[in-house]
Amino acid sequence: MFDTLSDRLAATFKNLRGKGRLSEADIDATAREIRIALLEADVALPVVRSFIANVKERARGAEVSQALNPAQQVVKIVNEELVSILGGETRRLRFAKNPPTVIMLAGLQGAGKTTLAGKLGRWLKGQGHSPLLVACDLQRPNAVNQLSVVADRAGVAVYAPEPGNGVGDPVQVAKDSIEHASSKQYDVVIVDTAGRLGIDQELMQQAADIRDAVSPDEILFVVDAMIGQDAVNTAEAFRDGVGFDGVVLSKLDGDARGGAALSIAHVTGKQIMFASNGEKLDDFDAFHPDRMASRILDMGDLLTLIEQAEKTFSQEEAAKMASKLASKKGQDFTLDDFLAQMEQVRKMGSISKLLGMLPGMGQIKDQINNIDERDVDRTAAIIKSMTPKERAEPTIINGSRRARIAKGAGVEVSAVKNLVERFFDARKMMSKMAQGGGMPGMPGIPGMGGGPGRQKKQVKQAKGKRKSGNPMKRKAEEQAAAARRAQAAQGGVPGLPAPGGKDFELPDEFKKFMG
């Protein structure tokens, strides 16, 4: 969603590289480019004005003028200001001292409240809670049925006593759900309310009545990140009419300009608490302003990547794989292990999303977007078509075995050959890294070892100038060097008259050599 904004900001900062000092004109030009980038991304005008004023003020201050690298310092300022307009620090859910904790979802129709209720329920279940979803949207056709299906997929309970489709009292359902949750030992109640196509009095009144009936600990305003400036207007209307404690951004995986979403926290004074960035129930997490700012500036989001890896990989399994790779040439690491690791990575999400969290990946986002996720499935099919012995000892895979494996996996024979060759190369490289040898063919990296070939070459280059194999030429060179050293000791410069008035004379042997 923020690709356009990222590209414009990257191009702006690129123009600052190589400047030892920033002039007033440089700061104004940079601020103008950042302003255009933010406005094109649909960031609200008051937010842009405040943002640019802060950046210019800080850019003119001592923190830039005394910096060794002004361009990097400006990037740091922009990053910090982005974090500020996104809400500053991460805000966590407030849980009631006496369960159940009541969370009410509010927002317009189509914002994704019902699906988000399932995502939030699954996320809370992963945090050790026992959530209950409550169907209080009794107007939208099949809203109750949709919530039941989403709850089933998320593995959480649902309370839906009324069929919906215009039948039932949502305020009464919300009231009864609290007693039901208390009796069934659910510690979190998530109330899914009805929405409208636009702000109207009936919507506001119903939301206010449900709020008064259940006294929620948190009211979360769900906003579609793709609706542009109307997101800010709707947020202000809900804040004034019903009130809310935090914002949830949905559909962050869209390709619309998402700047309006960046404006909500600054305009309403309420922080963004969660973000949904996909259709799957797992595509949901707490919103971290600093991490989002890093993504926008193409600095990556390694903390989120690490957290996802920790959820997927067990430490015991990781240690086991590391010991296998540390064995002699990594021979204990088999294709079965390779398949297990690949399936674990797949559980973390799509390969393109994972790569997008690495710093600098914005420069090759076209290649990342063109990654075929089915390649992982094809690789898994090839490995699963092998016998247990072939997976343990890939060296025994000959031509006839390759043909049989290819037929079983539905691929060309060359695909099997390429997979086995890539596996050997990858195992060799990972084994070398696991043993602290660095990556083969790469310069030495502090803490990771270095390529032995490069080290030998550097030692060889440090030997100094070679001596001539011609005895006469070598002797002439040695005498010339001795003469230069003697003259330098007397304060003279080779090739110029020596101190004391005597002209410098070349040695006879060197004159003879020179003809």
N, C-alpha and C positions, 0 to 999 in steps of 0.2 A: 504493500500500500504506500510506503514512504520512499519508493525507489526514485521517483522524480525529484523529491526534496533532497535525497542523499546525493544524487548525481549533481545537482546544482551547487550544493554546498562543497562537494569534493572539487568541482571545477574552480570555485571561488578560492579555496585554500591553496589550490595548486599555483595560482597566480602570485601567492605570497612567498613561495619557496625561493630561497637564494637571496632574500632581502636581509641585509644586516641590521637595518633599522627601518621602522615604519614611519613614513611621513604623514602629515595630516591628509594629504590627497589619497594615500594608500588606505587609510582608515575609512575615509568617506566612500571610496570606491568599493571597498569590501562590504561596508554596511549597506550600500545600495544593492549589491548583488544578493546579500542575505535577505534583504527586505523583499526583493522580487521573488526569490526562491520560496519564502514563506507565504507570500500572497498567492503565488501560483499553486501552492499546496493547499489553499483554502483555509489558512489560519485566519482567525478573526482579526479585523483591523486594529482594535484596541490592544490586543495581545502583541501584534507585530510592532506597534509603536513603542510599547513598553519594553519589549525585547531588544529592539534596535537601540533605544536610548541607553539601556544598561550596558550593551556591548560596546557602544561608542565611548561611553564614559570610562569604562574599565580599560578599553584599548588605548585611551590617551593617558592613562595613569602610569605610575612608576613600574607596575608589574610587567608591562610590555617594554617600556623604554630601556629597562635594565636587563632584559632577558637576552640570553645568548641566541635564542632562536625565536624571533617574534612570531613567525608563522605558527609554530607549535603552541605558543602562548595564546594566540587568538583562537585556535581550535579548542584549547582548554577553557577559555572564557565562554565560547559558544556552547560547549558541552555543559558547563555548569548552569548557564542560563536556560538551556533546554530542560535540564533536570528540574529547574525551578518552576517553569511554566507547566511541567507535567505533574507537579504536585510535591516536589521535594523528596521526602522520605517515603518509604513503603508503609502503607497503613494496613494493619491486620484487622480481622474481624473481632468485634467485642462479643464475648460470650457471657450469658447471664450467670449470676452466682448460683441461682437455683434453676436447674433445667426445667422445661426445655427453652433453649434459645430460639427466638422467633425472628426469621429473616423474611422480609416482604419484598417481592420483586415488582417494580412499577415501570411503565414505559409505554410507548405507542405500539399499536398492532403491527406485527411484522419485524419488530426489533429483535426477536429471537428469545423472548422470555421463557417460553415453555422448554425449548431445547436447552437453554442455559440453566434452567432449574435442575435438569438431569445432570448436566456437567458439574454444577456446584455440588449436587448431592454425591456424585461419584468422588469428587475431589475431597469433600468432607469425610467420606467413608475411608478414603486413603489416609486421612489424618487421624483416624481412630475414633470417629464419631458415628452415631447411628441416626442418620437423617430421615425425615419423613416429608414427602412432597404432598402438598395440598392443592387440589384442583378448585380454584375459585374463579376461573375464567369459564363462566357458564353461558356465555353469549356466542362466542366464535364457534362455528360448526366444527365438531369433532375435536375441540380443544381438550376435553376431558380424556377422550380416547388416546389422543396424542401423548398427553402427559403420562398415562398408564404405560404406553409402549416405551417411552423414553425411560421411565423409572425401572421397568423390567430390564432394559438393556444396560442400565447403570448399576443394577443390582441393589436398588434401594426400595423402601416401602412407599406406597402411595395411599392417600386418603381421598377417595372420590365417591361420596355417598349420593351425589346427584348426577343424573345423566348429562346435564348441560344442554346445549343447543337451544338456549332460551328458557330452560326449565330449572328452577331452584333459586335459592337466596344465597348469594356468595358471602354475605356478611355472617349469616348463620353458620354456614359451612366453616368459615374461618374460626368462629368462636368454638364450635364443636371440636375442631381439629386439635386445639390445645389440650382439652380433656382427654381426647383419644391418645395423644402423644404421651401424656403423663401416665396414663394407665398401661400403655404398652412399652414404657421405658425408652422412648425416643428422645434423644437429648437436643436435637436441632429440628425445627419445623421451618420448611421453606414454602412460603405462600405464593402461588402463581396467580396473579390477578389479570383481569381483562384489560385490553388496550383499545384504542380507537385509531382511526386513520389520521386524526388530528386532535388538537386540544379542544375539548368542549366541557361544558359545566357538568354534564352527566358523568363523564369519566372522572373528573376531579372529585365529585361528591362520593362516588362509589369507592374510590381509592381512600378518601379521607375516612369513610365509615368503617372500612376494613382496618385501617390504621388504628382507629379509636377502639375497635372491638378486640384486637389482639395485642395492642401496645408493643409493637415490634422492637427488638433490641437493635436491629439494623434495617433501614429501608434502602435498598439498592436500586438506583435508577439505571435501567438497561437501555443503552443507546446504540443504534446502528451506526457504525463508524463510517458508512458510505453515503449518508444522506446530506453531507455538506453542512452549510451554515445553519440549516434548520435544526441541526443537533443542538447547537448552542441555544437557540430560541426555545426549543422544547424543554431543555434542561432548566432554563430560567423559569419557565412556566410551572414546571413540576416543583421546583424549589419553593416558589411563592405560594403555590396552591396546596400542595400536600407536604412538601418537605422531604428531603432524603439525606442520608448520611454518607453515601459513597456512590461511585459510578462504576458501571461494568461496561466495557467496550465489547461489542460483538462484531463478527465479520471482519476482523483485522486482516484476514487472508485475501480480501478483495483487492481489486486493482484500481479502485477510485482514489481520488486525492483525499488523504485522511487528516488534513490539517485541522479541520473543525474539531476532530476528536482531541487534538492536542490543546485546543482552546478551552475545553469544558472546565478543567480543574482550575484554570486561572480566572475564568469568568464567574463561575459559581462559588468558588472557594471550597468546593468539596473534592476530595481526592479520588483518583481512579484506583479502584481496589483490585479488579480482576480484568482479564482480557481473554477473549475467545478468538483463536486464530485458525479455525478449521472446522470441518463438519463432524469429525469424530468426537466422541465423548471425552477422549483424552486430550484434545486440543484446547486446553483451558488451564490457566494458572494464575497465580497472584501477579499483580502488575508492579513492576519495579521501575520507577522513573529513570534511575541511573542506567539501567540496562537498556531501556528503550532509547534513551539518548545516544548510547554507544552504538546501537544498531543503526540509527538514523545517520550517524557520522561515520559509518562503515568501520567501527572499531571492534565489531564482533560482540558476542554475548557468551563468553566462556563460562561464566558462573551458572547460567541456565543449562548450558550443555553439560557441565559437570554434575549438576543436580539430576538431570535426566539419566545420565550414566549411572549415578549412584542408586537410582530407583530400579534400574534394569539389571545391573551387574552386581553380584554378591562379591564381597571382599575375598571370601574363601575361594570362589571360582577364579577370580582374577589372579590371586596368588598361585593357584594351581597352574594356570596358563603361563604365568611368568616363569615358573620353574621349568616348565617344558621347553620354553623358548631359550632358556639359559643353558640347556643341555648342549652337548657337542653338536655344533652346526644346526641346533634346533630340531634334531631328528626325532625327538619324542613328540613333537607337534605334528599331528596327523591331519588328514582331510576331515575327519570327524570333528576334531577340535576347531578347524577352520569353519566348518558348517555351523557349529554351535555359536561361535563368535559372530558370524554373519547374521544368524537369526536373532541374537541378542541386540545387535545394532539396529536391525529392522524394527524391533519392538520400541525403540526410542523414537521412531517416526520416520518420515521420508528422508532419503539421503540428501535431497536438495535443501530441505529445511535445516538439517544438521550442518551441512556445509555453509549455509547462510549465516550461521552463528559464529563462524571463524572470522578473525580480523582480515580486512582487505579483500573479502570475497565479492564485494560489490563490483570490483573491476572485471570479474569474469562471470557476472550473474547470468549472462546469456547462455554460457556453456552449462552452468549449474541448472538453469531452467530446462535445458534440453536433455538432462540425464534421464535415461529410461529406467524407471524403477523395476521394470520387469526383468532387467538383466540379473538382479539378485535372485529372482525366482528361477531363471534359466540355470544359473550356476548351482543353485540348490538341487535342481532336478538332475543335473549331470552327476553331482556327488552321490545323490541317493540311488542312482542307477548303477553304482559300483558295488562290488562285493565288499564285505568287511575287511578282507585281506588287502584288496586294492586300495581302500581308504587308509589303511595302516601303513602300507608299503607302496606308494605311488610309482616307485621305480620299476615295478613289475608290469606296468601297463604298456603293452606292446601294440602293434598294429591291429591284430585281431580283437584284442580286448577293447581298444578304442572304438572299433566299428560296432561292437556289441553295446558299449555304453552309449554311444551316439544314437543308436537305434532305440534304446530304452528311454532316453531323455528327449527324443524327437528333435535332435540338433544335428548339425554337420559334424563330421569326424574332426575337422580342423578346430572346431570349438572345444572339443575334449582335449586335443593336443595343446591348445593355447592355455586352457585352464590349468593343466598340470604344470606347464612351463612357468606360468605366472605364480603358481603356488610355491614352486621351488625358489623362485627369485624373491618372493615376499618373505618366505620362511628364513632365507639366508639373511635378508636385510633386518628383519625383526630380531633374529637371533643375535646379530652383531650389535644392535642397539641395546638388547637386554643384557648383554655382557659388557656394556659400557664402551663399545668401540666406535660409536657414532655411525652415521650413515655412509655406506661405501661410496667413494667417489666424491664426497662432500668435504669442504674444508672443516678443520677442527672447530667444534662448538664447545664453549666452556661448559664443563659438567657433563658432556656427552661424548667426549673422545673426539677423534678425528680420523680422516681417511689416511691410511699409511702411505699410499702412493703420493699424495700431496706433500706429506712431511718429508719424504725422501727427496722429492724434487726441490723443496726449499733448502734442504741441507746442501744439495748439490750446487744450487745457485749461490750459496754463501761462501764458496771456496775462493773467490777472488779471480783476478785476471789470469788466464792461462799463459805459460811461458812458451816461446817459440821452440820448435824442434830443430831449427838451424843454429849450430853452435856460434857462428859468426854474428848472426842477428841477435841471438840471446845475449852475447857478450856486449854488443853495442848498446842494447837496451839497458843492461845492468849499469854500464858506465854512464850512460845518459841520466839514469835515475840517481846515481851517486853524485853526479855533478849538480843536479837540481837540488838535492838535499843539502850539499855544501853551500850552494849559493843562497838557498833559503836561510841557512844558518847565519849567513853574513848580512841578511836583510835584503838580498837581491830578489829579482823576479826573473824566472827563466825567459829567455828571448829578448830581454832588455839589457842595456849596458849595466855592468856590475858597479857597485859602489867603489869609488876610487878611480874611476875613469877608464878602466880597461874593459874593452868589449868582450862579450862572452864568445868563446870559441868552442865549436863542437869537437869531441874527441876524434883523433885521426881515423880510428876504425869506423866510426859512424859516418865520417865524411866519405871514406872509401865505399861504405855500403850504400850511401845515398848517391854515389857517382859524382 
